[in-house]
């Protein structure tokens, strides 16, 4: 059995959990999230502690056991604190801007790249620091949505690990804040 699935979840005082059939709804100060519990997983809620029980012992049920517990635990953290990911655009002339419900990126292509996002699910903030650096902050209560939109932005121009030489040939691209890009050797003359 999953060690993560067996861990009970303590429900904070400012969080309310409502169970309707197989649908579990978590409500907190920042918003409301819901998740449908799979048929093979049962739950028990007593004295502010939520625990999950795996009824079957097949491979799919065991996989869903830990996943379900992790999703619900993330939702509880999300409605209390929220989640955020910060990205940095590195490169000469790289720019980012918000255009309504789209993020507009100028990252060295002949055209700007527009990435649509849902305003009710995530909040995106863009700050142009200099001509070579811009930051994008993606925040929201749903951990999966925050990660999804941060990944969509990063995929436009990920950093190249073969070009990190500094100066004019700096490692251009969009990366997570604090992410270190491991440089690799390019061609070698033999």
N, C-alpha and C positions, 0 to 999 in steps of 0.2 A: 504494500500500500504506500501511497504518497505521504512523505513526512510533512509536506506543506499542507496537504489536505486535512491531516489530523489536527493541525494547530487550531485552537479556538480563536475567534475574533471577538475582542472586547468592544462593545458598542459605546462610544462616548456619549456623554449626557445630552449634548446639543444635537444629536443625530436620532432620527426616527426611522425604524424599519417596519415596512408593511408587507405582508405576504398575502397574495391573492392567487390561489391555485398554485401554479408553477412560477408565477411572476413575483420577483422580489424587488421592492422599490426602496431606495435609500434617499432620505430627505435630510438636508442639512442647511447651514446658513448660506452657502454659496449656490445651492440649487438642488435639483432632483435627478437621480439616475435610476434606471431599472435594468434588470437582467433576468432572462428566463432560465430557470434551473433545469438541467436535463432530467429525463425520466429516471435515470439510474442513480441519481443523487437525492438523498433526503437531508433535511436540516432539523435542528433543534435550537429553540431560542428560549433561554431561561436566565433570569437575573442579569440582563444586559450582556450575556455571552452567547454568541452565535457559533454553532459547530455544525459541520457537515458529516454525513455518514454515507459511505459507498456501499450500496446493497449488493451489487454483482461483483464478481472477481474476474471479469474478462478484460482484455487489453484496453478497449475503448472506454469502459467505465473507470478504470484506474487512471487513464489519461485525463478524463474530464473531472475527476475528483479534485486534484490539485489545481487545475486550471480554474474551476468554478470558485474555489476558495480564494485564489489570487485575484480574480476579477472583482469579487465582492469586497475584498479588503482594499483594493485600489479605489473602488467607488466610494467607500467610506472616507478614505483619505482625501479624495477629490472633492467631496461636498463640504469638507471642513477646511482644508488648506488650498486645494487646487494644485495643478501641475504646470510647469513651464520648461521650455527649452529655448536656449539662446543660440543663434547662429551668427557667424561673421562672414562678410564678403571681403575677400582679400584680392586686390588687383587694381592696376592703374585704370581709372575711369569707371570702375564697377559701381553701380548705383542701384538702390532699391527705393520703391515708393508704393504707397497705397493708393489704388484707384477704385474707390467704392468697395466692392466685395472681391477685389482681385489684388494680388501683389504683383507689381511690375518690376522685373529684373532686367538690368542692362549689364550683361556679364561677358562682353566680348563677341557676341554674335552680331550679325548684320541687322537683327531685328530685336525689339524687346520681347521678353518672355512673360506671359501673363499666367498666373496661377490662381484659379478661383478658390475661394474658401467660404464656409458657412459661418456667418457672423454670430448666429445663435449658439454655435458649438465651441468656437475658439475666438480668442482675441489676439490680433497680430499688431505689434508695434514695430515701426521702422525708424531708425535713426541713422542719418548720414554723418559720420564723424569727420572724415576727410575725403579727399579725392581717391584715396586708395583703400579706405575702410568704411564699411557700413555694418550695422548690427540689426538683426531681426529677432524679436522676442515673440514666441508663440506660447500662449497660456490658455488654460481652460480647466474645467472640472473633470473631463473625460480623458484619462491617460492615453487611451488608444487614439483618440482624435488628435491630441496634441502631438503625439509621435508621428502620426500619419502626415499631417500638414508640414511638420518640420522636415520629414523625409522627402516629401514632394518638392520642397524648396531646395534641399541639398542636392537632389538628383539632377537639377538643371545643369550644374557645373561643379562636380565634386573635385577636390584637389588632386593634383597629379603627383604621385610620389617619385617620379623620375626627373622633375624639374625644379627641385628645391635647392637652388644654388645661391640664392640671395641676389641683391642688386636688381638689375633689369629682369633677370630670369627667376624672380621670386616664385614661391609656390602659390599660384593663383587658384581661386576657386571658392566655393562655399563650404564652410566647415562648422562643426559644433564648437561653441566657446570652450576653450581649454583643450580641444582635441589636438593631439600631436600627430603629425604626419611623418611616418617613417620614410626616410629617403632611401632610394634604391640606386644601385649603380646602373648607369646607362650602358652605352656601348663600351667595350674595352678593345684596345688594339692588341692583337696577338700575333 
